[in-house]
Amino acid sequence: MFNPFAKKPAEPVTSPAPTEATGWTQRLKQGLAKTRAQLGGQLSALFSGGKIDEQIYEELETILLTSDVGIQATTHLLKQLRARVTRQALKDTHALKLALKDTLLELLQPLAQPMTLDAQRPYVVMMVGVNGAGKTTTIGKLAKYLQGQGHSVLIAAGDTFRAAAREQLQVWGDRNQVHVVASESGDPAAVIFDAVNSAIAKKIDVVIADTAGRLPTQLHLMDEIKKVQRVIDKALPGAPHEILLVLDANTGQNAVMQLQAFHTALGITGLVLSKLDGTAKGGVIAGIAHLSQQTTQPIPVRFIGVGEQIDDLRPFDAQAFVDALLDDDAS
């Protein structure tokens, strides 16, 4: 008989098989295809050869802005790029392209910090975001990912306002053989409180707590989510250990504003950038990186989602991302 609380045995840590690594690299390239067509295509024309001059910088600025990199991040990138060109005495646009890759990687690299579970059990992950960001789907994929790392998982259906959210989570729970604590009505904080206590009793490794989507301008709902955060701490002092904000890449610079608002309210500890496969403006990650680094503690991108398959959620790898975005063979 299936026991939903049973902990899966940890698998030995090994390097990914070449076929698996290659498969993910290809999915990453495919997932970024729309952004690459927008950003990479224009850059290829710009970097086709010739002298580096002021017109090149102006055209590059336009390309970055139309790819939703954002004004502040674009200004930062161009300033760093100009300094690199001067420092390395670069002369032509072929060299400028490599310098841009290095400059973009320098901006994104601090965000590449995978989520690591500390000794606390259960480790409580609170999921937040606006309506339609892909939070529910991300939870299902995250549960699958954590199971693949050898962890037992429990899901708390804390979105008590949207019946479809509970049903979707139950589908993901059935698919992953993960228990879902839910209630058809009631206080979302109470549902999550019960889930945390259940996980403590059953010695579950990770609790993923869903919350209802809300706009930062809905102040009463932002106050409610602060209450959820406080109740989780009462159930397990120090929890939630991770507060993940799910951002839809399709929203462009709105994602940057969402990060500002949710971080002010909750103290976001990590980000998930979803639906990168559906947008031509994945350059928003540079804007997110620039804003993140203005905070006291930079906010890392824990995961990115580049497709609809259950394993299309993976830890953010800055080098792989930049290569997939700008390499000539990325298609």
C-alpha positions, 0 to 999 in steps of 0.5 A: 500500500502506498504511503504518501509520507514515506521518505524516498531513499537518497540516491548516491550523488553522481555527475549527470549523464552526458545525455541528461546534461545535453538534453537539458542544454537543448531544452534551455536553448529551445526555451529561450528561442523567442528571446534569442530571436529578439535579442540574439538576432539583432545582436548578430547583425550588430556584431557582424564586424566593423569598428566599435564606435558611439553608434554601436553603443546607441544601437546596443542600448536600443536592442537591450531596452526592447528586450526588456533589460530595463533602463537601469540595468541597460545603463549598468551593462553599457557602463561596464561594457565601455570600461571593459572595452577600454581596459582590454583595448578592444577594436572591433565588434566581434570582440565586443560581443564576447565582452558583452557576454562576459559583462552579462555573465558578471551581472547574472552570476551572483544570482546563481545560488541554488536552494540548499536545504539546511539541517532543519526538518521540515524545511518550509518553502513558502510560494508567493506571486501574483495571479497567473505567474505559474505558481501552482505549476511551479510547485508541482515541478519543484516537488518532482525536483526535490524528490529527485534529490531524495527528499520527501515532500508535502504540499500545503494548498494554502490558496483557499480562494481558488478551487482550481488551485487545490484541484491542480495541486492534487493532480500534481500530488497524485502524479508525484505521489505527494500528499496534499493538505487541503481544505475547501474553505477556511483560513489559508494560514490554518491550512499551512499551520496544519500541514507543517504540524503534519510534516513534523509528526511524519518526519517529512523533509520539505513542506511546499506551501502555496498561497493565493495569488495577489497584486502588490497593490491589494494591501489587505491581501499583502497584509494577509500574506504577512499573517501567513508568514507569522503563523508558519513561524508559530508552527515552526520557529524560524520558518518559512526557511525559504520564501520563493517569489514566482515571476512570469517572464512574460510580464517584463519590467512588471516583474521587477516592480513585483519583486520590489513590492513582495520583497518589501512586504516579506523579505523574499529569499529566492526567485523562480522565473517562469514561462521563459519559453513563452516570451521574447523578452527574457532579458528581464532577468538582467533587470531583476539581477540589477535590482537584486544587487541593490538590496542589502542581501542579493536575491538569488534566482533559485530556479527557471522554468523553460517549458511545460514538461515536469522536469523543465524547472531547473536551478539557474545556471548563469553561464548556461543561460548566457551561452544559450542566449547569445551563442551562435549555435543556440537555436 
